[in-house]
Amino acid sequence: MKIYNTLTGKKQQFIPLEEGKVKMYACGITVSGEAHIGHAYQALIYDIIRKYLEKKGYEVTYARNYTDVDDKIIAKSNETGIPADEYAKLMIKEIDEQMARLDVDDPSLWLKATESIDDIVEFITALMSKGHAYATDKGDVYFAVDSFPQYGKLSHRNLEDAMNGVRVDNDEQKRSPLDFALWKSAKPGEPSWASPWGEGRPGWHIECSTMNRKAFGDKIDIHGGGRDLIFPHHENEIAQTEALTGTQFANYWIHNGLIKVNGQKMSKSLGNSLLLKDLLDKYSAETVKYALLQTNYRGDINVTDTLFPDAQKHLTDFYQVFLTLAEKSDVTGEFPEVDARFNECMDDDFNTALAISDLYGYFKKIKTLISSGEIDTAVKMASQIKRTYSILGLFKADAKEFIEKYGAEKEEIPEEVLSLANERLVARQNKDWATSDALRDKILQLGYIIKDGKDTYTLTKK
């Protein structure tokens, strides 16, 4: 199995630190608002990676965090009048509910910044004792970037490039514009905790490093997050963690692409954020997953007006095949070629896009098998698709229920066609096959295809 490693800029054979076990951490959500599609995508990707590693036989310990103290959360607290800690709890509850609707599993470990304050203070103190951090007269503590010569190795930037990409604040007590906050001194009305440097709260970057070390120790196998976190967040994580431990922090750095809406970067300022709740009110969880997983996880996803409707249509077509087979045979069995091909795709840097593109060929073959009367073989192939693709969260619904709930809106079918279809249903119930066939041909001439179910039928335009 090969994974694209941002650190090296190439695909590498995956070799875990400990045989048969994987330690994986993915940066979670800053709970300053409801979950949007970007949050959903990132959570979905690492949930699938975890599940595929488990399919490969690894024992995976997967940790995700909630950033529950942050400038944005404090701003929302001031805006709503809800205390910051209570606001964070409300958002976590809402986000958890939406992720459950999306059918994304919880990680092995949930980590929260506010539950790791003592560990953060200890981490910062150790950095200061090694000369990698310094406190100011105001009670802020900064990491001294020039104390870590390898700074920039993840984002492949030198210090001059890094200077151009970092936001420079106006703290005159910083030794360098690149130095970043490990501890922020308390401001009126903000949540704060006691520390050797005075009341304050942790900086964003130190939270993830501390929670990682608290959960896993000095080294992990995989660290993941969105591509927008490479610099400065993950770069800073590497600097502060490796400065403390003297060893490589993570062996593989994985970054998923970003969400664009009609070609534009999704952002609150542009007013084009897509809330997960709104999507799931309109589309099935499987539709959202299918739409997102059609793109390789490292690529950006462009959400157009047709992305989700098209995905729902494809899924409805696939479920129609499952429904047809369910009415013809209850045989069970395996179709190893499907599973082997899926593994081949996923072994190549978790290529869900390639795995999903194979579905069109599979269902075309199943339809051919049905037409030629090889029903049992078709059922075995369909059963294998359900088992294999369940890792992607697909084909877990009841076919009939899915079609009824999420199928394309019913078009107005002419009364003449409906009358012929009802007449044909009676003929079939009376086992008058000659009349049934003649009526089917008439319906076909009028531009419709009729598919039989048990005591029912469906009509689709030719």
N, C-alpha and C positions, 0 to 999 in steps of 0.2 A: 504494500500500500504506500502510495506517495502523497505527500502533502506539500502544497506551496508554502514556503516559509518566507515571510516578509523580511526576516532578519538577513537571510542569505540571498534573497531575490530569485530563488529557483525552487523547483520541486525536489523534495528529498524523501528517501525511503524512511518510513516511520519506524523508529526504534525507541521503545519506551525506556525510561530510567530504570524501572524494575520490571522484569519479565512478567507478562500477563496482567500488568496493572497500569492504569493511566490516571494521572492527576491533571485535571482540566479546569481552568477558570475562565469565565467570560464576564466582561464588564456589563453590568445590568443598567437599570434605568435610574436616572435622577428624577425623583418623584415630584416634580414641580407642576405636573398636569396629567391629564389622562393619556393612556397609551395610544400612540399613533402607529401607522403602518410600518414605520421604520423600526420602532421598538419590537413590533410583532415579527418582523423579518429576522432581526438579529436573534431574538429568542428562539424562533423556529429553526434557524440554521444550526445553532449549537445544540439544540435538542436532538436534531437529526444526526449530527456528528456523534453525539454521545451514544445514541441508539445504534448507529452503524458500528461503532467501536465495540459495543457490547455484542452485536451480531458476530463480529469477528472473534469473539471469545475473551475480550479483555474485561477485567473488573474495573469499572470506571467510577472514580469519585469526581463529580462535577459540581463546582461551586459557582454561584452567581451572587452578585451583590445588589442591594438597593442603596443608592446614595440618598440618605434621608436627612442630611443637613447640608445646605448649599446656598449660595447667593440667590439663586432663582427661587428656591423654596421660601427663603426669608421674604423675598419680594412678593410672592403670592400670599404669604401670611399677612403682610402689611396691607395688601390689596383687599383681602377677604375679611380681615379681622379675626381670623382663626389662628390660634397659637401655632407656631411652626411645627412643633412635634405632633400636634393633633392633625394639622393639615397633611403632614407626611403619612400619618397612619391612614387617613381617609383615602389618599391617593393609592397607597399600597393595596388597600382592600379593593378598590375599584379596578386597579390594574390586574390584580390576581383573578378577579372575576372574569375579566375579558380574555385573559390568557387561557383560563379554563374553558371558555367558550370556543377558543381557537383550537383546543385540544393539544396544548403544549404542556408537557409534564413539568412538574417541579424539579429543580436540580437536587442533587444529593444533599447539598448544603446551601441554605439561604444565609447570607451575611449582610449585616447592616452596620453602617459607619458609626451610628450612635451607640452601638453595643460593643465597640472596640476602642473607646477613647483611651482607656488606660494603656492598652497595647500601642496605640499611636504615640502617646507621650513617651513611652519607653523606647520606641523605635527612633523618635526624633532625638532623644537624649543620647542614644548610642551614636547617632550620626554626628552630633556635636562633639562628642568625646573623641571621635576619629578625625575631626577637623573638616568634615564635609558640610557642616551647617553652622549658622551663627544667628544669634538673637540681636534684635535692635532695642534701642532704649524704650520704644513704644510697646514692647512685648510681642512683636512679630518674630517669627523664625523663618529663615530662608535657607534653601539648599544652595551651596556654592558650586555652580556648574563647572567652573574651571578646576575644581578639585577632582573631577572625573574625566580623564582624558578621552575616554571612548564615547563621550556624549555625541549623539547624532548617528550612532551605528545602525539603529533601526530604521530611521527615516532617510538614511544615507545623505545626511546634510553635514557640512562643516559648520563651525561656529558662526561664520559670517552669514551663511545661508539661514541658519537657525535664527539669527538676530532679525532677519527680514521677515521671518514667519511667526514671531512671537509678539504677543501684545505687551507693550511696555507700560507699566503703571508709573505713577508719579511719586513713589516712595523714595525720597532722597537718601534714605538709609540703606538702600540696596547697594551692594558692592558692584553688581553688574546687572544690566537690564535682563539678562538671561536667567538670573537666579529666580527661583520660584518658591512660593510660600508653602511651608510645611505646617505652620501654625499662624492663625490670624488673631490678633488681639481683639478683645470684645468691643463691640460698639453698642450704644444704647438701644435697648429693645430687641437685641439679637440673642439667640440661645448661646450659652457659653458654659465652659467647664474649667475647673481649676487646673493649673499647670505650674511647673517651676518658673515660667516666664510671665505668669499672671493669667487672669481669666481670658478665655478665648475659645476658638474652635479649630478643628483641623482644616488644612487645605485639601483640595479634591484629590490630588495625585497621591498623597501619602496614605489616604484611606485604602485604596486598592492594594498597594504594596503591603500594608500592615495586615489586612484581612487575608491576603494570600498566604503570608508567612504564618499567620495564626492557624490557618486551616491545613497547610501543607508542609511547612518548614521552608528551607532555603531555596528549594528547586521544584519546579513543576514541569510537566511534559508539554502542555499546550496552554497558551494564553490567547484568548480571542476577544474580538470586539469589532466595531465598525471601522471602516477605513479612515473616517474622520478623527479617530482617536490615536492614530499612529504618532502624530505630532500635534501638540506637545505631550499629551497624556501618557501614552505608553513609553515614549522616549524618557519622560521623567520618572516613570515607574522603574525602568531599567536602571537609570542613574542612581536613584536613591537606594534601591534594593541591592544592587551589585556593589555599591560603595560600602554598604554595611556588611554584606556577607563575604565579599571577595570571590564569589563564584557566579557562573552564569545563571540568570534568573529562570528563564524559560527556554526550552530547546526548540520549540516551534511557536512562531507567532502567526496567527491566522486572522485575516481581516476580510469581512464581508463588504460588498459594495453598498452604495447609497441609493436612496429612493428619489427619483425625479418625477414630477407631475407635468405631463405634456412638455417635457424637455427642460423644465426648470427645476432647480434644486428645491426640495420641499423645505419650507420654513414658515414659522409663525408670522414673520414680518411680511411675507408675500401672501399670507392668507390662504395657502394651498395645502395645509396639513390635512391628512386623511386620518380621522380617528378610527381606531380598530372597532370601537363600538358601532359606529355608523356603518362600516363595511359589513359587520356580522349581522346587523339588522336587515341588510339587503341581500347578502349572499351567504351561502353555506361556508362553514369553516374549511371544508375540502376545496371549495372553489378558490378561496383566498390562497390556500397553500399551493394549489395547482398553478395558479397564475404566477406566484412569486418564484416557484421552483423551476419554472421553464427557463430561467436565466441562471447561468453558472454563478455560484455564490460570490465570487470575486468581482463580478461585473455589476454595473449600476442597472437598476430596473427603472424603465420609463413607464409610468402609469398613464395610459391613455384612456379615453372614454370607452374603448372596446376591450381593454385587457380582461376585466372581470366577467363581463357578459360572454365573451368568447370562451373563457375558461369554463364557465358554467355550462355552456352549450356542449363543449367537448365531453365534460363529465356526464352530462345527461345522456349523450349518445353512448358512452361506455356503459353506463348503468342500464340502458335499454337492452344491451347485449346480455348483461348479467341476468336481467329479468326474463328475457327470452329463454335462456338456458335453464333457469330455475324451474320453468314450467315444462321443461322437456326431460330433465334427468336429475337425479339426486346422487349421482356417482361422485366419489371423492378420489383424489389421487394427486400425484406430483407431476410436474413438468420441469425437470431440472434445468433445461436450457434457459428458461426465463430467469431463474435465480442466479445462475452462473453469469449471465450477461449483466444483470443488475450489479452484481459484485464487481465485475470488471469496470463498469462505469464509476462506481463509488470508490474503488481502489485508486482511481485516477483523480485524486484531489476532490473527492466527494462530488462528482459531476452529476448532480440531479437533473440538469438540463438534458444531458444525453440519455439518462435513464428514462425520462418522461417522453422524449422524442421517440423512443422505441415502442411506446404504447400504441401508436397509430398502426404500425406494422403488425403488432400482436393482435389487435382487434380486427384488422382486415383479414388475418389468417383465421381467426375464430369464425368470422362470418362465412369464409370459404368452407371451413369444416362443417358448419351447420348446413350450408347449401348442399354439400355432398353427402350429408347423412351421417357424418362421423361425430355424432353428438357427444359420446363419452370422452373422446379426445379433446373436443372443444371445452367441455366442462372441466377436465383436468387442467387445461391451460389457463382457463379463467380462474380456477381455484388458486393456482400458483401465483397468478398476478395479484390476487387479493392478499395472499400471505406475504409475498415479497414486498409489495408497494405499501404495506401497512406501516413500514418504517418511515415513509414520507407522510404518513397520516392520511393516505388515500384509500378509497374503496372499503371503508369501514361501516358505511351506512347500509340500511336495508334498501335494496334497489327500488322497490315499488314506492316506498315512502320518499326516497330522494327525488324520484321523477315527479311524484305528485306535488311535492313541496317546492322544488327548485327548478323543475323543468321549464322550458321556454313558455312564455305566455301563449295561451291557446289562441290560435287565430280563428276567425269566424269561418267555420266550415259550411259550405252551401247546404241548404235543406235537402236538396236532391241527393247529395252524397251521403248525408246522415240517414236519410230514408233507406237508401240502398244498403248501407252498412247494417242498419237494424234488421232489415229483411234478411240479410245474409246471416246474421246471428241466429235468427229463428231457424233458418235452413240448416245451419250447422248443428243446432240443438236437436233437430229432427233427423240428423244424419243424412240429409239430402245433399250429398256432396256435389252432384252435377249442378244443381241450382246455385250452391255456394260458390263453385268455381266461376260460373257465368256472371254472377253478381260481382265477384272480385275483379273480373276483367272489365266490367262496366265502370267500376270505381276507378280503376287504373286509367281508363280512357278519359275520365273526367279530371285526371291530374293528381290522384291521391293513391297512396299506398296504404293498405290495411294490414295490420299485424294482429294476429289472434292471441288472446289470453284465455284463461279459464273463465268462461261465461262473460267475456268482455272482449274489447278490441281497442286498438289505437289507430288513429288516422294521421298521416303526415303527408305534407305536400311532396309531390314527386320531384 
